[in-house]
């Protein structure tokens, strides 16, 4: 019998990454960013979350950090779990609650309380089967409320082969990134802050709840929900007060979509975000006010025709005083903090410059916010709630990232709409190692939504393309956010009952082509013979549409997580039946209109090579959308390549596994390098 070897063979080295994979890994893998600031009640300390990417483990890790608001003590981590987040101060500032996943049972979420400034052990307050979000201490410090999903008994079975069938009675039973939700609704729980007793469900039953804000007397919480039988058809959402005894009282009456409740310091009123007429989308989301006893509401932010529902992340309003609120709103590619006044005067901006504020909190006289810019990952800043002085930076993740990656800046410019009615905001990023004497290939990027915006924030997609040698072009055509409400509503369907527009693929497409034409004429380093295009979701819709209607203008197009057939999308998406609030009539009442706007009808006219990328667990734009286009192009002998990503959903490019994000970027760069070569 042969003897065993004296030592194990050396592990073979990992294969070297290709140039494009290395670019993607460098830009994505060095990301360290701050989020979720929480200011202590006295305004002297700021807790926040720091998230980093780990390619070796193919995971994201997050920890809670702490810093002095005056910068006296440097920011430092205070938790060591793999997935810690949602820091929340106790009213006396002596403890900090946070969420984690420290249970011995895989998948369980845990809630903990950590002493601050005094000796003591971290206590576990609750362990839940299905997540913990929206953590909030009661003002009297006795309770901690949170949202968690309550699973139907079928989930206790070993696997699907033992589980009872699901009885489907409403729309929106599954959601992208969440999977089934109707049989595991999000409920409000309350637990004793000292860790005694089990968490108690205040809202059992079929209805889901979103957000928690305590009443000043600690008698209950304000929340948002859809607790009427027809909510999945009328799409109305309301505000409610839920007492500690579990009594539920409505504040609004199914006349709009109202969320992010925030009771006033005196308890007499509740601020919120929303819009009337839930059968119309998009609308610029406004800040409103309703009496704590319910009744008619009034809008406070109407003098600023911008949306307070931001692409960067939406937060509930916070009260600075009895008559002033702190909020964020978009403005032409920027996102800023605003003061909103209860007397309805025009909101005032607190922050300035080409930045995007992603999250904020208020404690004492201190505002803490996380903000970034095109070449700056997100850091923590503080400033006085009274607007005195300049902001103080508490972290330097942006500087650390710059020292390793050297992200590119960009140039903002405007282009006249083809019909002369307005101007379009656009941005151009030059490639790394730019030489003005050379001509470079151009990649036009189109955002999703459509009611979202590109803007003054770090965008890894743009940085990756620029690092690979491409000129990056982006813009916010009509239909997007960050502008007047009429701008966003310009592409509502021509048969819309309230605000008829031109429909998808009309003035929005004209705006894109106007920006491309102007860019090629304005910037001589752009090679008009080597133009590519990329878009995801609604941007993927535009990618396929441009391939069909303007193939002669593009050498190659990448259509990602796209909508190619609006008619079948309205039958199969997780939000199926909701597109009528944009397009007007339902797909049953007016199927011809959905077909008219569908890019797949132009498939015979596609002559440029196309790359299709789709996630197999995408519920927002099901993978059948890509399959339809692939089958059609393949049958017609078109140049098409199709990549399917397993285990990913609609958020692949933003929060997919690090390895999949790198592979996706490599595929796209290889595709454009091949087809846009000189």
C-alpha positions as CSV (number, residue, x, y, z in Angstrom):
1,X,0.0,0.0,0.0
2,X,1.6,3.3,-1.0
3,X,2.5,5.6,1.8
4,X,0.7,8.9,2.3
5,X,2.5,12.0,1.1
6,X,4.5,13.9,3.8
7,X,2.7,17.1,3.0
8,X,-0.4,18.3,1.1
9,X,0.3,19.8,-2.3
10,X,0.3,23.6,-2.4
11,X,-3.0,25.2,-3.3
12,X,-2.8,26.4,-6.8
13,X,-2.9,30.2,-7.2
14,X,-6.2,31.7,-8.2
15,X,-6.2,32.6,-11.9
16,X,-5.3,36.1,-12.7
17,X,-8.2,38.5,-13.4
18,X,-8.7,39.9,-16.8
19,X,-8.0,43.6,-17.2
20,X,-11.8,44.4,-17.1
21,X,-12.4,42.1,-14.1
22,X,-9.6,43.8,-12.3
23,X,-11.0,47.2,-13.0
24,X,-14.4,46.2,-11.6
25,X,-12.9,44.5,-8.5
26,X,-10.8,47.5,-7.7
27,X,-13.7,49.9,-8.0
28,X,-16.3,47.7,-6.2
29,X,-14.0,45.9,-3.8
30,X,-12.6,49.0,-2.2
31,X,-16.0,50.5,-1.3
32,X,-16.3,51.5,2.3
33,X,-19.3,53.8,3.0
34,X,-21.2,55.3,5.9
35,X,-25.0,55.2,6.3
36,X,-27.8,55.4,8.9
37,X,-26.6,58.1,11.2
38,X,-28.1,58.3,14.7
39,X,-27.5,61.4,16.9
40,X,-27.6,61.0,20.6
41,X,-30.4,62.9,22.4
42,X,-27.9,65.5,23.7
43,X,-26.4,66.0,20.2
44,X,-22.9,65.1,21.3
45,X,-22.4,61.7,19.7
46,X,-23.2,60.2,16.3
47,X,-23.6,56.4,15.7
48,X,-23.7,55.2,12.1
49,X,-23.2,52.1,10.0
50,X,-20.1,51.3,7.9
51,X,-20.4,48.8,5.1
52,X,-17.6,47.2,3.2
53,X,-17.2,44.7,0.4
54,X,-15.2,41.5,0.8
55,X,-14.5,39.7,-2.5
56,X,-12.6,36.9,-0.7
57,X,-15.7,35.9,1.1
58,X,-18.1,37.2,-1.6
59,X,-20.1,39.1,1.1
60,X,-20.9,42.5,2.5
61,X,-20.0,43.3,6.1
62,X,-21.5,46.1,8.3
63,X,-20.6,47.4,11.7
64,X,-21.9,50.2,14.0
65,X,-19.4,53.0,14.5
66,X,-19.4,55.9,17.0
67,X,-17.9,59.4,16.8
68,X,-18.1,62.7,18.8
69,X,-20.2,65.3,17.0
70,X,-17.5,67.9,17.6
71,X,-14.8,65.7,16.1
72,X,-13.0,65.4,19.5
73,X,-13.0,61.6,19.5
74,X,-12.3,60.0,16.2
75,X,-14.9,57.6,14.6
76,X,-14.4,54.0,15.6
77,X,-16.3,50.7,15.4
78,X,-18.2,49.6,18.5
79,X,-19.7,46.4,17.3
80,X,-18.0,43.4,15.7
81,X,-20.7,41.3,14.2
82,X,-20.9,40.5,10.5
83,X,-24.2,42.3,9.8
84,X,-24.8,45.0,12.4
85,X,-27.0,47.9,11.6
86,X,-30.0,50.3,12.4
87,X,-28.4,52.1,15.5
88,X,-31.0,53.7,17.7
89,X,-30.4,55.7,20.9
90,X,-32.2,55.3,24.1
91,X,-33.9,58.6,25.3
92,X,-31.3,59.0,28.1
93,X,-28.4,58.4,25.7
94,X,-27.0,55.7,27.9
95,X,-27.7,52.8,25.5
96,X,-27.7,52.1,21.8
97,X,-29.9,49.5,20.2
98,X,-28.8,47.8,17.0
99,X,-29.8,44.9,14.8
100,X,-27.7,41.9,13.9
101,X,-27.8,38.2,13.0
102,X,-26.1,36.7,16.1
103,X,-28.5,33.8,16.6
104,X,-27.3,30.3,16.5
105,X,-30.1,29.6,14.0
106,X,-29.2,30.7,10.5
107,X,-31.5,33.3,9.1
108,X,-32.8,34.6,12.5
109,X,-32.5,38.4,13.1
110,X,-31.5,39.7,16.5
111,X,-32.0,43.0,18.4
112,X,-29.4,44.1,21.0
113,X,-28.8,46.9,23.4
114,X,-25.2,48.1,24.0
115,X,-24.3,50.4,27.0
116,X,-22.6,53.6,25.9
117,X,-20.2,55.4,28.3
118,X,-20.6,52.9,31.1
119,X,-19.4,49.3,31.7
120,X,-21.8,46.6,30.8
121,X,-22.6,43.7,28.5
122,X,-24.5,43.8,25.2
123,X,-28.0,42.4,25.9
124,X,-30.2,40.5,23.4
125,X,-33.7,42.0,23.4
126,X,-35.3,39.9,20.7
127,X,-34.7,37.1,18.2
128,X,-37.0,37.1,15.2
129,X,-37.4,34.6,12.4
130,X,-37.8,37.1,9.6
131,X,-35.9,40.3,9.9
132,X,-35.9,43.4,12.2
133,X,-36.3,46.9,10.8
134,X,-37.4,50.4,11.8
135,X,-36.1,50.1,15.4
136,X,-37.5,52.9,17.7
137,X,-37.2,53.5,21.4
138,X,-40.3,54.9,23.2
139,X,-39.8,58.4,24.6
140,X,-40.1,57.0,28.2
141,X,-37.3,54.5,27.5
142,X,-39.4,51.5,28.5
143,X,-40.1,49.9,25.1
144,X,-38.4,49.3,21.8
145,X,-40.7,48.9,18.8
146,X,-39.7,47.4,15.5
147,X,-41.1,45.9,12.3
148,X,-40.7,42.2,11.6
149,X,-42.4,39.7,9.2
150,X,-44.8,37.2,10.8
151,X,-44.6,33.9,9.0
152,X,-47.6,31.7,8.2
153,X,-47.5,28.3,9.9
154,X,-46.6,26.7,6.5
155,X,-43.0,28.0,6.9
156,X,-42.6,25.7,9.9
157,X,-42.6,22.7,7.5
158,X,-39.2,21.2,6.6
159,X,-39.4,22.2,2.9
160,X,-41.9,23.0,0.1
161,X,-42.8,19.4,-0.4
162,X,-44.5,19.5,3.0
163,X,-46.1,23.0,2.8
164,X,-49.7,23.6,2.1
165,X,-50.6,25.5,-1.1
166,X,-50.9,29.3,-1.1
167,X,-54.4,30.7,-1.5
168,X,-53.9,33.9,-3.6
169,X,-56.7,36.5,-3.3
170,X,-54.9,39.8,-4.0
171,X,-52.3,41.4,-6.3
172,X,-48.7,42.1,-5.0
173,X,-48.3,38.8,-3.2
174,X,-44.6,38.6,-4.1
175,X,-42.1,41.5,-4.2
176,X,-38.7,41.7,-5.8
177,X,-36.0,40.9,-3.3
178,X,-38.6,39.8,-0.7
179,X,-40.3,36.8,-2.5
180,X,-43.6,35.9,-0.9
181,X,-45.0,38.6,1.3
182,X,-48.7,38.1,1.7
183,X,-48.2,35.0,4.0
184,X,-45.4,36.7,6.0
185,X,-46.8,40.3,6.5
186,X,-44.7,43.0,8.1
187,X,-46.1,43.6,11.6
188,X,-45.2,46.1,14.4
189,X,-43.7,44.4,17.5
190,X,-42.9,45.9,20.8
191,X,-40.4,44.5,23.3
192,X,-39.4,45.6,26.8
193,X,-36.2,47.7,26.6
194,X,-34.7,45.7,29.6
195,X,-35.0,42.5,27.7
196,X,-37.7,40.9,29.9
197,X,-40.5,39.0,28.3
198,X,-41.1,38.1,24.7
199,X,-41.8,40.7,21.9
200,X,-45.5,41.4,21.4
201,X,-47.2,41.7,18.0
202,X,-49.4,44.9,18.0
203,X,-50.8,44.4,14.5
204,X,-51.6,40.7,13.9
205,X,-53.5,39.8,10.8
206,X,-53.2,40.0,7.0
207,X,-52.2,43.7,6.6
208,X,-48.6,44.9,6.3
209,X,-47.2,48.0,8.1
210,X,-44.3,50.3,7.2
211,X,-42.4,52.6,9.5
212,X,-42.6,53.4,13.2
213,X,-42.6,56.7,15.0
214,X,-43.6,56.9,18.7
215,X,-46.2,59.3,20.1
216,X,-44.6,61.7,22.6
217,X,-46.5,60.2,25.5
218,X,-45.2,56.6,24.6
219,X,-48.8,55.4,24.4
220,X,-48.4,54.1,20.9
221,X,-46.8,54.5,17.5
222,X,-47.7,56.2,14.2
223,X,-47.3,54.0,11.1
224,X,-48.4,53.5,7.5
225,X,-50.5,50.7,6.1
226,X,-53.1,49.5,3.6
227,X,-55.8,48.1,5.9
228,X,-58.8,48.2,3.6
229,X,-60.1,45.3,1.4
230,X,-59.6,47.0,-1.9
231,X,-56.1,48.3,-1.4
232,X,-54.5,46.2,-4.1
233,X,-56.9,47.7,-6.7
234,X,-57.2,51.4,-5.6
235,X,-53.6,51.5,-4.3
236,X,-54.5,53.9,-1.5
237,X,-52.3,53.9,1.6
238,X,-53.1,55.5,4.9
239,X,-51.6,56.7,8.2
240,X,-52.6,55.0,11.5
241,X,-52.1,55.2,15.2
242,X,-51.5,51.9,16.9
243,X,-51.7,51.9,20.7
244,X,-49.7,49.7,23.0
245,X,-52.9,47.7,23.6
246,X,-53.1,47.0,19.8
247,X,-56.0,49.4,19.0
248,X,-55.6,50.7,15.5
249,X,-57.0,54.1,14.5
250,X,-56.9,55.6,11.0
251,X,-55.8,59.2,10.5
252,X,-56.5,59.4,6.7
253,X,-59.3,58.1,4.5
254,X,-58.0,56.3,1.4
255,X,-57.7,59.4,-0.7
256,X,-54.0,59.0,-1.6
257,X,-50.8,57.3,-0.7
258,X,-49.4,58.5,2.7
259,X,-46.3,57.2,4.4
260,X,-43.5,58.1,6.8
261,X,-45.5,59.3,9.7
262,X,-43.8,61.6,12.3
263,X,-45.8,62.9,15.3
264,X,-45.1,66.5,16.4
265,X,-43.3,67.2,19.7
266,X,-46.5,68.3,21.3
267,X,-48.4,65.3,20.0
268,X,-51.1,67.4,18.3
269,X,-50.2,66.7,14.7
270,X,-48.6,64.1,12.5
271,X,-46.3,65.0,9.6
272,X,-46.0,62.6,6.7
273,X,-45.0,62.2,3.1
274,X,-47.2,61.4,0.2
275,X,-49.6,62.4,-2.6
276,X,-53.3,62.5,-3.4
277,X,-54.9,60.5,-6.2
278,X,-53.2,57.1,-6.0
279,X,-54.3,56.3,-9.5
280,X,-51.7,58.7,-10.9
281,X,-47.9,58.1,-10.9
282,X,-45.5,59.7,-10.8
283,X,-46.3,62.7,-8.6
284,X,-43.8,64.8,-6.7
285,X,-44.1,63.4,-3.2
286,X,-44.8,66.3,-0.7
287,X,-44.7,66.9,3.0
288,X,-48.1,67.0,4.7
289,X,-49.7,67.5,8.1
290,X,-52.8,65.9,9.7
291,X,-54.2,66.3,13.1
292,X,-53.4,63.5,15.6
293,X,-57.1,62.8,15.9
294,X,-57.4,62.5,12.1
295,X,-59.4,64.5,9.5
296,X,-58.4,66.6,6.5
297,X,-54.7,67.0,5.8
298,X,-52.8,69.9,4.3
299,X,-49.6,70.1,2.3
300,X,-46.7,72.1,3.6
301,X,-44.1,71.9,0.8
302,X,-46.1,73.0,-2.2
303,X,-44.0,76.1,-2.8
304,X,-41.1,73.8,-3.8
305,X,-42.1,71.7,-6.8
306,X,-39.7,68.9,-6.2
307,X,-40.1,65.4,-4.9
308,X,-39.2,64.5,-1.3
309,X,-39.1,60.8,-2.2
310,X,-35.5,60.6,-3.3
311,X,-33.6,58.2,-5.5
312,X,-30.9,58.1,-2.9
313,X,-33.2,56.9,-0.2
314,X,-36.3,58.2,1.5
315,X,-36.6,59.0,5.2
316,X,-39.5,60.2,7.3
317,X,-39.6,64.0,8.2
318,X,-38.0,64.9,11.6
319,X,-39.2,67.7,13.8
320,X,-36.6,70.5,14.4
321,X,-39.2,72.4,16.5
322,X,-43.0,72.6,16.8
323,X,-43.2,74.4,13.5
324,X,-40.2,73.2,11.5
325,X,-39.3,69.9,9.9
326,X,-36.1,68.4,8.5
327,X,-36.5,66.6,5.2
328,X,-34.6,65.7,2.0
329,X,-35.6,66.5,-1.6
330,X,-34.1,66.2,-5.1
331,X,-33.2,69.1,-7.3
332,X,-31.8,68.6,-10.8
333,X,-29.3,65.8,-9.9
334,X,-28.6,67.0,-6.4
335,X,-30.3,65.9,-3.1
336,X,-30.3,68.2,-0.2
337,X,-31.5,68.7,3.3
338,X,-34.4,71.2,3.6
339,X,-36.3,72.9,6.4
340,X,-40.1,72.6,5.8
341,X,-42.3,75.0,7.8
342,X,-45.8,74.3,9.0
343,X,-47.0,77.7,7.8
344,X,-46.5,76.5,4.2
345,X,-43.8,79.0,3.2
346,X,-41.2,77.8,0.7
347,X,-38.8,75.2,2.1
348,X,-35.2,76.3,2.7
349,X,-32.1,74.3,1.8
350,X,-29.7,73.5,4.5
351,X,-26.9,71.9,2.5
352,X,-25.4,73.1,-0.7
353,X,-23.1,72.2,-3.6
354,X,-23.0,69.2,-6.0
355,X,-23.7,66.5,-3.4
356,X,-26.3,63.8,-2.6
357,X,-27.6,63.5,0.9
358,X,-28.6,59.9,1.4
359,X,-29.6,59.7,5.1
360,X,-29.9,62.0,8.1
361,X,-30.8,62.3,11.8
362,X,-31.4,65.0,14.4
363,X,-30.6,65.1,18.1
364,X,-30.2,68.2,20.4
365,X,-29.0,71.0,18.1
366,X,-27.0,68.5,15.9
367,X,-27.9,67.4,12.4
368,X,-25.9,64.4,11.2
369,X,-26.1,63.4,7.6
370,X,-24.4,61.0,5.2
371,X,-23.5,62.5,1.8
372,X,-21.4,61.8,-1.2
373,X,-20.4,63.2,-4.6
374,X,-19.5,61.9,-8.0
375,X,-15.9,61.2,-6.9
376,X,-16.6,60.7,-3.1
377,X,-18.1,57.7,-1.4
378,X,-20.5,58.5,1.4
379,X,-19.1,60.1,4.6
380,X,-20.7,61.4,7.8
381,X,-21.1,65.2,8.3
382,X,-22.6,67.2,11.2
383,X,-23.9,70.7,11.4
384,X,-26.0,72.9,13.7
385,X,-29.8,72.4,13.3
386,X,-30.0,76.2,13.4
387,X,-27.8,76.5,10.3
388,X,-24.8,78.1,12.0
389,X,-21.3,77.5,10.7
390,X,-20.0,75.1,8.1
391,X,-20.5,71.3,8.3
392,X,-17.9,69.2,10.1
393,X,-16.7,65.9,8.5
394,X,-16.6,63.0,10.9
395,X,-15.2,60.3,8.6
396,X,-12.8,60.2,5.7
397,X,-13.8,57.2,3.7
398,X,-13.9,59.3,0.5
399,X,-10.3,60.3,0.9
400,X,-9.2,56.7,1.6
401,X,-11.1,55.6,-1.5
402,X,-9.5,58.3,-3.7
403,X,-6.0,57.2,-2.6
404,X,-6.6,53.7,-3.9
405,X,-9.0,54.1,-6.8
406,X,-8.6,57.7,-8.1
407,X,-12.3,58.1,-9.2
408,X,-13.1,60.4,-12.1
409,X,-14.9,63.8,-11.8
410,X,-17.4,64.7,-14.5
411,X,-18.8,67.9,-16.2
412,X,-22.4,68.9,-15.9
413,X,-24.1,70.7,-18.9
414,X,-27.6,71.3,-20.3
415,X,-29.1,70.5,-23.7
416,X,-32.2,72.1,-25.2
417,X,-35.1,69.7,-25.7
418,X,-35.7,69.0,-29.3
419,X,-39.2,70.7,-29.1
420,X,-37.6,73.8,-27.5
421,X,-39.8,73.6,-24.4
422,X,-37.1,73.2,-21.7
423,X,-33.6,72.0,-21.1
424,X,-32.2,68.6,-20.1
425,X,-29.6,68.1,-17.4
426,X,-26.6,66.0,-18.6
427,X,-23.2,64.8,-17.3
428,X,-20.1,63.7,-19.2
429,X,-17.2,61.8,-17.6
430,X,-13.9,61.6,-19.5
431,X,-12.0,58.3,-19.5
432,X,-9.0,57.7,-17.2
433,X,-5.7,59.0,-18.5
434,X,-7.6,61.4,-20.8
435,X,-5.7,62.8,-23.8
436,X,-7.6,65.7,-25.5
437,X,-5.8,64.9,-28.8
438,X,-7.5,61.5,-29.0
439,X,-11.0,60.3,-29.9
440,X,-12.7,57.9,-27.5
441,X,-15.7,55.6,-27.7
442,X,-18.9,56.8,-25.9
443,X,-21.3,54.8,-23.8
444,X,-24.7,56.5,-23.3
445,X,-26.3,55.4,-19.9
446,X,-30.0,55.6,-19.2
447,X,-31.4,55.3,-15.6
448,X,-34.3,53.2,-14.5
449,X,-37.5,54.3,-13.0
450,X,-38.3,56.2,-15.1
451,X,-39.1,58.6,-12.1
452,X,-35.5,58.6,-10.7
453,X,-32.5,60.7,-11.4
454,X,-28.8,60.6,-12.2
455,X,-26.9,63.1,-10.2
456,X,-24.1,64.2,-8.0
457,X,-23.3,60.9,-6.3
458,X,-20.7,58.2,-6.6
459,X,-21.8,55.8,-9.4
460,X,-19.7,52.7,-9.7
461,X,-21.0,52.0,-13.2
462,X,-19.7,55.3,-14.5
463,X,-16.4,54.9,-12.8
464,X,-15.9,51.4,-14.2
465,X,-16.6,52.5,-17.7
466,X,-14.3,55.5,-17.5
467,X,-11.5,53.4,-16.0
468,X,-11.9,51.0,-19.0
469,X,-11.3,53.9,-21.5
470,X,-14.9,55.0,-22.4
471,X,-16.5,58.4,-22.4
472,X,-19.5,58.1,-20.1
473,X,-22.6,60.1,-20.9
474,X,-25.7,60.4,-18.7
475,X,-28.8,62.6,-18.6
476,X,-32.2,63.0,-17.0
477,X,-34.8,63.0,-19.8
478,X,-38.4,63.8,-19.3
479,X,-40.2,61.3,-17.1
480,X,-37.4,61.4,-14.5
481,X,-37.4,63.0,-11.1
482,X,-35.6,66.0,-9.6
483,X,-37.7,68.5,-11.6
484,X,-41.1,70.0,-11.7
485,X,-44.0,67.5,-11.5
486,X,-44.9,68.3,-15.1
487,X,-41.5,67.0,-16.2
488,X,-42.0,63.7,-14.5
489,X,-45.6,63.4,-15.9
490,X,-44.7,64.2,-19.5
491,X,-44.6,60.5,-20.4
492,X,-47.8,59.4,-18.8
493,X,-50.0,57.5,-21.3
494,X,-52.0,59.5,-23.8
495,X,-55.2,57.9,-22.5
496,X,-54.4,58.7,-18.8
497,X,-57.7,59.9,-17.2
498,X,-56.1,62.6,-15.1
499,X,-52.9,63.8,-16.8
500,X,-52.6,62.5,-20.4
501,X,-49.0,62.7,-21.7
502,X,-47.0,61.4,-24.6
503,X,-46.4,57.9,-23.3
504,X,-43.1,56.0,-22.8
505,X,-40.8,56.1,-25.8
506,X,-41.9,59.6,-26.9
507,X,-40.3,62.9,-25.6
508,X,-38.1,60.9,-23.3
509,X,-36.5,59.2,-26.4
510,X,-36.3,62.6,-28.1
511,X,-34.4,64.0,-25.1
512,X,-31.9,61.2,-25.1
513,X,-31.1,61.7,-28.8
514,X,-30.9,65.4,-28.4
515,X,-28.3,65.0,-25.6
516,X,-26.4,62.5,-27.7
517,X,-26.4,64.8,-30.8
518,X,-25.3,67.8,-28.7
519,X,-22.6,65.9,-27.0
520,X,-21.0,64.6,-30.2
521,X,-21.1,68.1,-31.6
522,X,-19.8,69.8,-28.5
523,X,-17.0,67.5,-27.3
524,X,-14.6,66.8,-30.1
525,X,-12.9,63.9,-28.2
526,X,-16.1,61.8,-28.6
527,X,-16.0,59.5,-31.6
528,X,-19.4,59.6,-33.3
529,X,-18.6,56.4,-35.1
530,X,-18.1,54.4,-31.8
531,X,-21.2,55.0,-29.7
532,X,-22.7,52.3,-27.4
533,X,-25.6,52.4,-25.0
534,X,-26.5,50.7,-21.7
535,X,-29.6,50.8,-19.6
536,X,-31.3,48.8,-16.9
537,X,-35.0,48.3,-16.0
538,X,-36.7,51.3,-17.7
539,X,-33.3,52.1,-19.0
540,X,-33.3,48.6,-20.4
541,X,-36.6,49.4,-22.0
542,X,-34.9,52.4,-23.6
543,X,-32.0,50.3,-24.7
544,X,-34.2,47.9,-26.6
545,X,-36.2,50.7,-28.0
546,X,-33.1,52.6,-29.3
547,X,-31.9,49.3,-30.8
548,X,-35.1,49.0,-32.8
549,X,-35.6,52.6,-33.7
550,X,-32.0,54.0,-34.0
551,X,-29.8,51.0,-34.6
552,X,-27.8,53.0,-37.1
553,X,-26.6,55.4,-34.4
554,X,-25.1,52.7,-32.1
555,X,-22.4,50.1,-32.6
556,X,-23.6,48.0,-29.7
557,X,-26.3,48.1,-27.0
558,X,-26.6,46.4,-23.6
559,X,-30.2,45.9,-22.4
560,X,-30.3,44.8,-18.8
561,X,-33.2,43.7,-16.5
562,X,-35.4,45.3,-19.1
563,X,-39.0,45.6,-20.0
564,X,-39.3,44.6,-23.6
565,X,-43.1,43.7,-23.8
566,X,-45.3,46.0,-21.7
567,X,-48.3,43.8,-22.3
568,X,-46.8,40.7,-20.8
569,X,-45.0,42.7,-18.1
570,X,-48.4,43.8,-16.8
571,X,-49.5,40.2,-16.5
572,X,-46.3,38.8,-14.9
573,X,-44.4,41.4,-12.8
574,X,-44.6,41.5,-9.0
575,X,-46.3,44.9,-9.3
576,X,-48.5,43.7,-12.2
577,X,-51.7,45.8,-12.6
578,X,-49.9,48.9,-11.2
579,X,-48.6,50.2,-14.5
580,X,-52.1,51.5,-15.4
581,X,-51.4,54.4,-13.1
582,X,-48.7,55.5,-15.5
583,X,-50.1,54.3,-18.8
584,X,-53.8,55.2,-18.2
585,X,-56.1,52.4,-19.0
586,X,-55.4,48.8,-18.0
587,X,-53.8,46.3,-20.3
588,X,-57.2,44.6,-20.7
589,X,-59.0,47.8,-21.6
590,X,-56.4,49.0,-24.1
591,X,-53.9,46.2,-25.0
592,X,-53.1,48.0,-28.3
593,X,-51.5,50.9,-26.4
594,X,-49.3,48.6,-24.4
595,X,-48.2,46.9,-27.6
596,X,-47.6,50.2,-29.3
597,X,-45.2,51.3,-26.6
598,X,-43.4,47.9,-26.4
599,X,-39.8,47.9,-27.8
600,X,-40.1,44.2,-29.0
601,X,-42.4,45.3,-31.8
602,X,-39.3,46.8,-33.5
603,X,-37.2,43.7,-33.2
604,X,-37.0,43.2,-36.9
605,X,-35.3,46.6,-37.2
606,X,-32.5,45.8,-34.8
607,X,-29.2,45.7,-36.7
608,X,-26.6,46.4,-34.0
609,X,-25.2,43.7,-31.7
610,X,-27.1,43.4,-28.4
611,X,-26.1,42.1,-25.0
612,X,-28.9,41.0,-22.7
613,X,-28.3,40.6,-18.9
614,X,-31.0,39.4,-16.6
615,X,-31.3,37.9,-13.1
616,X,-33.2,34.7,-12.7
617,X,-35.0,35.8,-9.5
618,X,-36.0,39.2,-10.9
619,X,-39.7,39.7,-10.0
620,X,-39.9,43.3,-11.0
621,X,-39.0,42.7,-14.7
622,X,-39.3,38.9,-14.9
623,X,-36.6,37.1,-16.9
624,X,-39.3,36.2,-19.4
625,X,-38.9,39.7,-20.7
626,X,-35.3,38.9,-21.7
627,X,-36.3,35.5,-23.0
628,X,-38.9,37.0,-25.3
629,X,-36.3,39.3,-26.9
630,X,-33.7,36.6,-27.1
631,X,-36.0,34.2,-28.9
632,X,-37.2,36.8,-31.3
633,X,-33.6,38.0,-32.1
634,X,-32.3,34.5,-32.4
635,X,-35.1,33.4,-34.8
636,X,-34.4,36.5,-36.9
637,X,-30.6,35.7,-37.0
638,X,-29.7,38.9,-35.1
639,X,-26.5,39.3,-33.2
640,X,-27.5,38.7,-29.6
641,X,-25.8,37.4,-26.4
642,X,-27.8,36.5,-23.3
643,X,-26.4,36.1,-19.8
644,X,-28.6,34.8,-16.9
645,X,-27.4,35.4,-13.3
646,X,-28.6,32.7,-10.9
647,X,-29.6,33.7,-7.3
648,X,-30.0,37.4,-8.1
649,X,-32.9,39.7,-8.4
650,X,-33.6,43.1,-9.9
651,X,-30.9,44.7,-7.7
652,X,-28.0,42.7,-9.2
653,X,-25.9,45.8,-10.2
654,X,-26.4,47.5,-6.8
655,X,-26.5,44.8,-4.2
656,X,-25.8,41.5,-5.9
657,X,-23.0,39.3,-4.6
658,X,-19.6,40.9,-5.1
659,X,-18.5,38.2,-7.4
660,X,-21.6,38.5,-9.6
661,X,-21.2,42.3,-9.7
662,X,-17.6,41.9,-10.9
663,X,-18.6,39.3,-13.5
664,X,-21.4,41.5,-14.7
665,X,-19.1,44.4,-15.2
666,X,-16.5,42.3,-16.9
667,X,-19.1,41.0,-19.4
668,X,-20.3,44.5,-20.2
669,X,-16.8,46.0,-20.6
670,X,-15.7,43.0,-22.8
671,X,-18.8,43.5,-25.0
672,X,-18.2,47.3,-25.5
673,X,-14.5,46.8,-26.0
674,X,-15.2,44.3,-28.8
675,X,-17.8,46.3,-30.6
676,X,-16.5,49.9,-30.0
677,X,-12.9,49.1,-30.9
678,X,-11.2,51.6,-33.2
